[in-house]
Structures are given as structure tokens and as C-alpha cells.
Amino acid sequence: MKDSSIIASVGTTGDSYDNALAETVNGLYKSEVIDYLKENWTGVNDVELATLEWVDWFNKTRLHSTIGYVSPFEFEKRYYDNLTLSGIAA
């Protein structure tokens, strides 16, 4: 980015907030998938399938308290539905 004269629009570098969201998701993935299910796996295909199932659950089924106990998928869908209803193109 620096070589192309591009400036980051969000985030900070070199402090405790750098990559905090990504690290949180990685930690959840590790504890909920890797550590919990690893004894049942026989190979890489099992890890890939468990990962795909977890990502689907994480986005489409998991209820999130800070967005009104709906899934992230449902929250985003409602957001775009409201944009369309208010006449703003999504």
C-alpha cells in the first residue's frame, strides 16, 4: 500500500487493537472446531468439512446478542431489505 501511495482508511497498526476482530474469530474457531472435534478426524477432508459447517453455522444460525439475538446473516439481510424499502439501491 505504501509503495502505491494508498492510505488505510480503518484500523491501526502496532497496538492491541490491530487485528482484534480477526484474532477473536480465529480463537473461536480454534476452541469450537479444532480443539473440540480433532479427535474425530481422520484427515484433511474432515477438517475442511468441519470448517465449512462451522462457518455456515457462525454466519447463518448463531444468535448474536449485540444485534438483537439474530444471526449475522439475518441482520445483514434486514439491513439490505430496509435499504431497498427506503428507496436506496443496495
Backbone atoms as SQL, in Angstrom:
CREATE TABLE atoms (id INTEGER PRIMARY KEY, chain TEXT, resi INTEGER, resn TEXT, atom TEXT, x REAL, y REAL, z REAL);
INSERT INTO atoms VALUES
  (1, 'A', 1, 'MET', 'N', 0.827, -1.181, 0.000),
  (2, 'A', 1, 'MET', 'CA', 0.000, 0.000, 0.000),
  (3, 'A', 1, 'MET', 'C', 0.873, 1.247, 0.000),
  (4, 'A', 2, 'LYS', 'N', 1.915, 1.226, 0.795),
  (5, 'A', 2, 'LYS', 'CA', 2.772, 2.399, 0.891),
  (6, 'A', 2, 'LYS', 'C', 3.414, 2.720, -0.453),
  (7, 'A', 3, 'ASP', 'N', 3.872, 1.693, -1.168),
  (8, 'A', 3, 'ASP', 'CA', 4.503, 1.897, -2.473),
  (9, 'A', 3, 'ASP', 'C', 3.533, 2.480, -3.490),
  (10, 'A', 4, 'SER', 'N', 2.260, 2.237, -3.313),
  (11, 'A', 4, 'SER', 'CA', 1.244, 2.738, -4.239),
  (12, 'A', 4, 'SER', 'C', 0.589, 4.022, -3.756),
  (13, 'A', 5, 'SER', 'N', 1.121, 4.600, -2.684),
  (14, 'A', 5, 'SER', 'CA', 0.575, 5.828, -2.087),
  (15, 'A', 5, 'SER', 'C', -0.871, 5.659, -1.641),
  (16, 'A', 6, 'ILE', 'N', -1.195, 4.467, -1.140),
  (17, 'A', 6, 'ILE', 'CA', -2.535, 4.187, -0.636),
  (18, 'A', 6, 'ILE', 'C', -2.501, 4.271, 0.880),
  (19, 'A', 7, 'ILE', 'N', -3.496, 4.938, 1.448),
  (20, 'A', 7, 'ILE', 'CA', -3.581, 5.089, 2.896),
  (21, 'A', 7, 'ILE', 'C', -4.741, 4.239, 3.404),
  (22, 'A', 8, 'ALA', 'N', -4.498, 3.467, 4.456),
  (23, 'A', 8, 'ALA', 'CA', -5.554, 2.646, 5.056),
  (24, 'A', 8, 'ALA', 'C', -6.637, 3.552, 5.623),
  (25, 'A', 9, 'SER', 'N', -7.894, 3.175, 5.409),
  (26, 'A', 9, 'SER', 'CA', -8.995, 4.011, 5.866),
  (27, 'A', 9, 'SER', 'C', -9.505, 3.628, 7.248),
  (28, 'A', 10, 'VAL', 'N', -9.208, 2.423, 7.692),
  (29, 'A', 10, 'VAL', 'CA', -9.662, 1.982, 9.009),
  (30, 'A', 10, 'VAL', 'C', -8.556, 1.199, 9.688),
  (31, 'A', 11, 'GLY', 'N', -8.669, 1.066, 10.973),
  (32, 'A', 11, 'GLY', 'CA', -7.722, 0.237, 11.713),
  (33, 'A', 11, 'GLY', 'C', -6.479, 0.996, 12.129),
  (34, 'A', 12, 'THR', 'N', -5.737, 0.360, 12.983),
  (35, 'A', 12, 'THR', 'CA', -4.485, 0.919, 13.468),
  (36, 'A', 12, 'THR', 'C', -3.426, -0.160, 13.370),
  (37, 'A', 13, 'THR', 'N', -2.190, 0.242, 13.529),
  (38, 'A', 13, 'THR', 'CA', -1.088, -0.703, 13.406),
  (39, 'A', 13, 'THR', 'C', -0.213, -0.638, 14.644),
  (40, 'A', 14, 'GLY', 'N', 0.209, -1.800, 15.097),
  (41, 'A', 14, 'GLY', 'CA', 1.172, -1.857, 16.184),
  (42, 'A', 14, 'GLY', 'C', 0.616, -1.643, 17.566),
  (43, 'A', 15, 'ASP', 'N', -0.676, -1.785, 17.754),
  (44, 'A', 15, 'ASP', 'CA', -1.233, -1.672, 19.095),
  (45, 'A', 15, 'ASP', 'C', -2.157, -2.861, 19.361),
  (46, 'A', 16, 'SER', 'N', -2.772, -2.857, 20.521),
  (47, 'A', 16, 'SER', 'CA', -3.577, -4.013, 20.918),
  (48, 'A', 16, 'SER', 'C', -4.856, -4.162, 20.099),
  (49, 'A', 17, 'TYR', 'N', -5.233, -3.139, 19.336),
  (50, 'A', 17, 'TYR', 'CA', -6.452, -3.223, 18.537),
  (51, 'A', 17, 'TYR', 'C', -6.197, -3.750, 17.130),
  (52, 'A', 18, 'ASP', 'N', -4.917, -3.888, 16.762),
  (53, 'A', 18, 'ASP', 'CA', -4.553, -4.363, 15.437),
  (54, 'A', 18, 'ASP', 'C', -5.020, -5.805, 15.268),
  (55, 'A', 19, 'ASN', 'N', -5.917, -6.058, 14.332),
  (56, 'A', 19, 'ASN', 'CA', -6.431, -7.395, 14.025),
  (57, 'A', 19, 'ASN', 'C', -7.262, -8.024, 15.145),
  (58, 'A', 20, 'ALA', 'N', -7.816, -7.234, 16.009),
  (59, 'A', 20, 'ALA', 'CA', -8.557, -7.777, 17.154),
  (60, 'A', 20, 'ALA', 'C', -9.747, -8.633, 16.725),
  (61, 'A', 21, 'LEU', 'N', -10.504, -8.174, 15.744),
  (62, 'A', 21, 'LEU', 'CA', -11.668, -8.942, 15.305),
  (63, 'A', 21, 'LEU', 'C', -11.249, -10.267, 14.689),
  (64, 'A', 22, 'ALA', 'N', -10.252, -10.232, 13.824),
  (65, 'A', 22, 'ALA', 'CA', -9.779, -11.469, 13.194),
  (66, 'A', 22, 'ALA', 'C', -9.247, -12.444, 14.235),
  (67, 'A', 23, 'GLU', 'N', -8.518, -11.944, 15.205),
  (68, 'A', 23, 'GLU', 'CA', -7.977, -12.813, 16.248),
  (69, 'A', 23, 'GLU', 'C', -9.088, -13.414, 17.093),
  (70, 'A', 24, 'THR', 'N', -10.150, -12.668, 17.327),
  (71, 'A', 24, 'THR', 'CA', -11.286, -13.187, 18.083),
  (72, 'A', 24, 'THR', 'C', -11.955, -14.335, 17.332),
  (73, 'A', 25, 'VAL', 'N', -12.190, -14.141, 16.035),
  (74, 'A', 25, 'VAL', 'CA', -12.812, -15.197, 15.228),
  (75, 'A', 25, 'VAL', 'C', -11.903, -16.413, 15.161),
  (76, 'A', 26, 'ASN', 'N', -10.603, -16.189, 14.975),
  (77, 'A', 26, 'ASN', 'CA', -9.658, -17.311, 14.943),
  (78, 'A', 26, 'ASN', 'C', -9.666, -18.079, 16.256),
  (79, 'A', 27, 'GLY', 'N', -9.753, -17.372, 17.375),
  (80, 'A', 27, 'GLY', 'CA', -9.799, -18.026, 18.677),
  (81, 'A', 27, 'GLY', 'C', -11.056, -18.858, 18.855),
  (82, 'A', 28, 'LEU', 'N', -12.194, -18.308, 18.426),
  (83, 'A', 28, 'LEU', 'CA', -13.444, -19.066, 18.499),
  (84, 'A', 28, 'LEU', 'C', -13.372, -20.311, 17.637),
  (85, 'A', 29, 'TYR', 'N', -12.849, -20.156, 16.431),
  (86, 'A', 29, 'TYR', 'CA', -12.714, -21.294, 15.514),
  (87, 'A', 29, 'TYR', 'C', -11.843, -22.381, 16.131),
  (88, 'A', 30, 'LYS', 'N', -10.731, -21.964, 16.706),
  (89, 'A', 30, 'LYS', 'CA', -9.814, -22.950, 17.288),
  (90, 'A', 30, 'LYS', 'C', -10.471, -23.694, 18.450),
  (91, 'A', 31, 'SER', 'N', -11.145, -22.964, 19.343),
  (92, 'A', 31, 'SER', 'CA', -11.728, -23.632, 20.509),
  (93, 'A', 31, 'SER', 'C', -12.992, -24.415, 20.166),
  (94, 'A', 32, 'GLU', 'N', -13.797, -23.918, 19.223),
  (95, 'A', 32, 'GLU', 'CA', -15.063, -24.571, 18.913),
  (96, 'A', 32, 'GLU', 'C', -14.949, -25.665, 17.859),
  (97, 'A', 33, 'VAL', 'N', -13.923, -25.615, 17.034),
  (98, 'A', 33, 'VAL', 'CA', -13.791, -26.608, 15.964),
  (99, 'A', 33, 'VAL', 'C', -12.545, -27.455, 16.161),
  (100, 'A', 34, 'ILE', 'N', -11.406, -26.827, 16.132),
  (101, 'A', 34, 'ILE', 'CA', -10.147, -27.573, 16.147),
  (102, 'A', 34, 'ILE', 'C', -9.990, -28.367, 17.444),
  (103, 'A', 35, 'ASP', 'N', -10.037, -27.692, 18.588),
  (104, 'A', 35, 'ASP', 'CA', -9.811, -28.376, 19.866),
  (105, 'A', 35, 'ASP', 'C', -10.935, -29.353, 20.209),
  (106, 'A', 36, 'TYR', 'N', -12.164, -28.999, 19.858),
  (107, 'A', 36, 'TYR', 'CA', -13.322, -29.805, 20.244),
  (108, 'A', 36, 'TYR', 'C', -13.506, -31.048, 19.378),
  (109, 'A', 37, 'LEU', 'N', -13.246, -30.927, 18.079),
  (110, 'A', 37, 'LEU', 'CA', -13.569, -32.019, 17.157),
  (111, 'A', 37, 'LEU', 'C', -12.379, -32.823, 16.660),
  (112, 'A', 38, 'LYS', 'N', -11.168, -32.401, 16.960),
  (113, 'A', 38, 'LYS', 'CA', -9.988, -33.002, 16.327),
  (114, 'A', 38, 'LYS', 'C', -9.847, -34.504, 16.558),
  (115, 'A', 39, 'GLU', 'N', -10.362, -35.017, 17.645),
  (116, 'A', 39, 'GLU', 'CA', -10.222, -36.447, 17.928),
  (117, 'A', 39, 'GLU', 'C', -11.019, -37.312, 16.954),
  (118, 'A', 40, 'ASN', 'N', -12.030, -36.739, 16.313),
  (119, 'A', 40, 'ASN', 'CA', -12.886, -37.496, 15.397),
  (120, 'A', 40, 'ASN', 'C', -12.416, -37.456, 13.948),
  (121, 'A', 41, 'TRP', 'N', -11.365, -36.708, 13.652),
  (122, 'A', 41, 'TRP', 'CA', -10.926, -36.541, 12.273),
  (123, 'A', 41, 'TRP', 'C', -9.949, -37.620, 11.854),
  (124, 'A', 42, 'THR', 'N', -10.054, -37.999, 10.595),
  (125, 'A', 42, 'THR', 'CA', -9.114, -38.974, 10.040),
  (126, 'A', 42, 'THR', 'C', -8.224, -38.369, 8.966),
  (127, 'A', 43, 'GLY', 'N', -8.483, -37.122, 8.582),
  (128, 'A', 43, 'GLY', 'CA', -7.658, -36.491, 7.559),
  (129, 'A', 43, 'GLY', 'C', -8.077, -35.059, 7.278),
  (130, 'A', 44, 'VAL', 'N', -7.415, -34.461, 6.299),
  (131, 'A', 44, 'VAL', 'CA', -7.647, -33.067, 5.939),
  (132, 'A', 44, 'VAL', 'C', -9.088, -32.830, 5.483),
  (133, 'A', 45, 'ASN', 'N', -9.666, -33.779, 4.787),
  (134, 'A', 45, 'ASN', 'CA', -11.049, -33.612, 4.328),
  (135, 'A', 45, 'ASN', 'C', -12.012, -33.415, 5.488),
  (136, 'A', 46, 'ASP', 'N', -11.769, -34.093, 6.595),
  (137, 'A', 46, 'ASP', 'CA', -12.619, -33.920, 7.776),
  (138, 'A', 46, 'ASP', 'C', -12.484, -32.513, 8.348),
  (139, 'A', 47, 'VAL', 'N', -11.269, -31.980, 8.350),
  (140, 'A', 47, 'VAL', 'CA', -11.032, -30.617, 8.842),
  (141, 'A', 47, 'VAL', 'C', -11.740, -29.616, 7.932),
  (142, 'A', 48, 'GLU', 'N', -11.621, -29.801, 6.628),
  (143, 'A', 48, 'GLU', 'CA', -12.270, -28.891, 5.681),
  (144, 'A', 48, 'GLU', 'C', -13.784, -28.906, 5.839),
  (145, 'A', 49, 'LEU', 'N', -14.360, -30.077, 5.970),
  (146, 'A', 49, 'LEU', 'CA', -15.807, -30.184, 6.130),
  (147, 'A', 49, 'LEU', 'C', -16.258, -29.542, 7.441),
  (148, 'A', 50, 'ALA', 'N', -15.546, -29.803, 8.519),
  (149, 'A', 50, 'ALA', 'CA', -15.892, -29.199, 9.813),
  (150, 'A', 50, 'ALA', 'C', -15.792, -27.683, 9.742),
  (151, 'A', 51, 'THR', 'N', -14.792, -27.181, 9.030),
  (152, 'A', 51, 'THR', 'CA', -14.617, -25.740, 8.883),
  (153, 'A', 51, 'THR', 'C', -15.774, -25.131, 8.097),
  (154, 'A', 52, 'LEU', 'N', -16.145, -25.749, 6.992),
  (155, 'A', 52, 'LEU', 'CA', -17.267, -25.247, 6.195),
  (156, 'A', 52, 'LEU', 'C', -18.562, -25.240, 6.998),
  (157, 'A', 53, 'GLU', 'N', -18.800, -26.296, 7.755),
  (158, 'A', 53, 'GLU', 'CA', -20.013, -26.372, 8.570),
  (159, 'A', 53, 'GLU', 'C', -20.012, -25.301, 9.655),
  (160, 'A', 54, 'TRP', 'N', -18.841, -25.052, 10.267),
  (161, 'A', 54, 'TRP', 'CA', -18.746, -24.047, 11.320),
  (162, 'A', 54, 'TRP', 'C', -18.970, -22.647, 10.760),
  (163, 'A', 55, 'VAL', 'N', -18.377, -22.337, 9.631),
  (164, 'A', 55, 'VAL', 'CA', -18.552, -21.018, 9.018),
  (165, 'A', 55, 'VAL', 'C', -20.022, -20.795, 8.663),
  (166, 'A', 56, 'ASP', 'N', -20.671, -21.807, 8.123),
  (167, 'A', 56, 'ASP', 'CA', -22.090, -21.702, 7.804),
  (168, 'A', 56, 'ASP', 'C', -22.903, -21.447, 9.071),
  (169, 'A', 57, 'TRP', 'N', -22.642, -22.205, 10.123),
  (170, 'A', 57, 'TRP', 'CA', -23.338, -22.008, 11.403),
  (171, 'A', 57, 'TRP', 'C', -23.041, -20.624, 11.971),
  (172, 'A', 58, 'PHE', 'N', -21.770, -20.217, 11.946),
  (173, 'A', 58, 'PHE', 'CA', -21.337, -18.941, 12.519),
  (174, 'A', 58, 'PHE', 'C', -22.064, -17.774, 11.862),
  (175, 'A', 59, 'ASN', 'N', -22.286, -17.849, 10.571),
  (176, 'A', 59, 'ASN', 'CA', -22.905, -16.748, 9.842),
  (177, 'A', 59, 'ASN', 'C', -24.421, -16.839, 9.738),
  (178, 'A', 60, 'LYS', 'N', -24.977, -18.045, 9.683),
  (179, 'A', 60, 'LYS', 'CA', -26.404, -18.188, 9.381),
  (180, 'A', 60, 'LYS', 'C', -27.273, -18.644, 10.545),
  (181, 'A', 61, 'THR', 'N', -26.704, -19.234, 11.576),
  (182, 'A', 61, 'THR', 'CA', -27.509, -19.803, 12.653),
  (183, 'A', 61, 'THR', 'C', -27.223, -19.171, 14.012),
  (184, 'A', 62, 'ARG', 'N', -25.974, -18.902, 14.308),
  (185, 'A', 62, 'ARG', 'CA', -25.545, -18.377, 15.610),
  (186, 'A', 62, 'ARG', 'C', -26.273, -17.081, 15.928),
  (187, 'A', 63, 'LEU', 'N', -26.874, -16.999, 17.088),
  (188, 'A', 63, 'LEU', 'CA', -27.547, -15.782, 17.521),
  (189, 'A', 63, 'LEU', 'C', -26.541, -14.876, 18.216),
  (190, 'A', 64, 'HIS', 'N', -26.553, -13.615, 17.839),
  (191, 'A', 64, 'HIS', 'CA', -25.577, -12.661, 18.350),
  (192, 'A', 64, 'HIS', 'C', -26.297, -11.624, 19.202),
  (193, 'A', 65, 'SER', 'N', -25.924, -11.517, 20.463),
  (194, 'A', 65, 'SER', 'CA', -26.649, -10.664, 21.401),
  (195, 'A', 65, 'SER', 'C', -26.602, -9.182, 21.040),
  (196, 'A', 66, 'THR', 'N', -25.502, -8.700, 20.485),
  (197, 'A', 66, 'THR', 'CA', -25.397, -7.262, 20.219),
  (198, 'A', 66, 'THR', 'C', -26.168, -6.811, 18.983),
  (199, 'A', 67, 'ILE', 'N', -26.712, -7.740, 18.225),
  (200, 'A', 67, 'ILE', 'CA', -27.522, -7.371, 17.056),
  (201, 'A', 67, 'ILE', 'C', -28.954, -7.891, 17.199),
  (202, 'A', 68, 'GLY', 'N', -29.398, -8.003, 18.441),
  (203, 'A', 68, 'GLY', 'CA', -30.795, -8.352, 18.701),
  (204, 'A', 68, 'GLY', 'C', -31.114, -9.828, 18.673),
  (205, 'A', 69, 'TYR', 'N', -30.139, -10.651, 18.988),
  (206, 'A', 69, 'TYR', 'CA', -30.322, -12.106, 19.041),
  (207, 'A', 69, 'TYR', 'C', -30.836, -12.674, 17.714),
  (208, 'A', 70, 'VAL', 'N', -30.243, -12.198, 16.629),
  (209, 'A', 70, 'VAL', 'CA', -30.460, -12.781, 15.309),
  (210, 'A', 70, 'VAL', 'C', -29.093, -13.176, 14.763),
  (211, 'A', 71, 'SER', 'N', -29.088, -13.959, 13.708),
  (212, 'A', 71, 'SER', 'CA', -27.818, -14.358, 13.104),
  (213, 'A', 71, 'SER', 'C', -27.229, -13.188, 12.316),
  (214, 'A', 72, 'PRO', 'N', -25.911, -13.175, 12.127),
  (215, 'A', 72, 'PRO', 'CA', -25.314, -12.134, 11.285),
  (216, 'A', 72, 'PRO', 'C', -25.931, -12.110, 9.881),
  (217, 'A', 73, 'PHE', 'N', -26.225, -13.263, 9.324),
  (218, 'A', 73, 'PHE', 'CA', -26.847, -13.351, 8.004),
  (219, 'A', 73, 'PHE', 'C', -28.203, -12.642, 7.999),
  (220, 'A', 74, 'GLU', 'N', -29.033, -12.923, 9.007),
  (221, 'A', 74, 'GLU', 'CA', -30.356, -12.309, 9.103),
  (222, 'A', 74, 'GLU', 'C', -30.249, -10.806, 9.333),
  (223, 'A', 75, 'PHE', 'N', -29.309, -10.381, 10.160),
  (224, 'A', 75, 'PHE', 'CA', -29.113, -8.957, 10.429),
  (225, 'A', 75, 'PHE', 'C', -28.752, -8.212, 9.147),
  (226, 'A', 76, 'GLU', 'N', -27.826, -8.774, 8.382),
  (227, 'A', 76, 'GLU', 'CA', -27.416, -8.138, 7.130),
  (228, 'A', 76, 'GLU', 'C', -28.563, -8.140, 6.113),
  (229, 'A', 77, 'LYS', 'N', -29.314, -9.228, 6.067),
  (230, 'A', 77, 'LYS', 'CA', -30.461, -9.302, 5.161),
  (231, 'A', 77, 'LYS', 'C', -31.477, -8.208, 5.492),
  (232, 'A', 78, 'ARG', 'N', -31.778, -8.038, 6.772),
  (233, 'A', 78, 'ARG', 'CA', -32.723, -6.995, 7.184),
  (234, 'A', 78, 'ARG', 'C', -32.209, -5.610, 6.808),
  (235, 'A', 79, 'TYR', 'N', -30.915, -5.406, 6.973),
  (236, 'A', 79, 'TYR', 'CA', -30.311, -4.120, 6.626),
  (237, 'A', 79, 'TYR', 'C', -30.545, -3.802, 5.146),
  (238, 'A', 80, 'TYR', 'N', -30.225, -4.750, 4.275),
  (239, 'A', 80, 'TYR', 'CA', -30.390, -4.518, 2.843),
  (240, 'A', 80, 'TYR', 'C', -31.861, -4.453, 2.436),
  (241, 'A', 81, 'ASP', 'N', -32.718, -5.212, 3.104),
  (242, 'A', 81, 'ASP', 'CA', -34.156, -5.104, 2.839),
  (243, 'A', 81, 'ASP', 'C', -34.655, -3.706, 3.179),
  (244, 'A', 82, 'ASN', 'N', -34.177, -3.146, 4.291),
  (245, 'A', 82, 'ASN', 'CA', -34.576, -1.793, 4.684),
  (246, 'A', 82, 'ASN', 'C', -34.059, -0.753, 3.701),
  (247, 'A', 83, 'LEU', 'N', -32.856, -0.938, 3.171),
  (248, 'A', 83, 'LEU', 'CA', -32.338, -0.012, 2.161),
  (249, 'A', 83, 'LEU', 'C', -33.230, -0.019, 0.926),
  (250, 'A', 84, 'THR', 'N', -33.625, -1.207, 0.509),
  (251, 'A', 84, 'THR', 'CA', -34.467, -1.342, -0.674),
  (252, 'A', 84, 'THR', 'C', -35.832, -0.696, -0.431),
  (253, 'A', 85, 'LEU', 'N', -36.409, -0.918, 0.748),
  (254, 'A', 85, 'LEU', 'CA', -37.713, -0.345, 1.072),
  (255, 'A', 85, 'LEU', 'C', -37.665, 1.171, 1.154),
  (256, 'A', 86, 'SER', 'N', -36.531, 1.711, 1.589),
  (257, 'A', 86, 'SER', 'CA', -36.421, 3.162, 1.725),
  (258, 'A', 86, 'SER', 'C', -36.025, 3.834, 0.415),
  (259, 'A', 87, 'GLY', 'N', -35.870, 3.042, -0.640),
  (260, 'A', 87, 'GLY', 'CA', -35.566, 3.607, -1.944),
  (261, 'A', 87, 'GLY', 'C', -34.097, 3.774, -2.246),
  (262, 'A', 88, 'ILE', 'N', -33.247, 3.274, -1.375),
  (263, 'A', 88, 'ILE', 'CA', -31.809, 3.348, -1.598),
  (264, 'A', 88, 'ILE', 'C', -31.374, 2.049, -2.250),
  (265, 'A', 89, 'ALA', 'N', -30.697, 2.140, -3.357),
  (266, 'A', 89, 'ALA', 'CA', -30.222, 0.929, -4.045),
  (267, 'A', 89, 'ALA', 'C', -29.136, 0.264, -3.234),
  (268, 'A', 90, 'ALA', 'N', -29.235, -1.036, -3.084),
  (269, 'A', 90, 'ALA', 'CA', -28.238, -1.777, -2.312),
  (270, 'A', 90, 'ALA', 'C', -27.045, -2.116, -3.163);
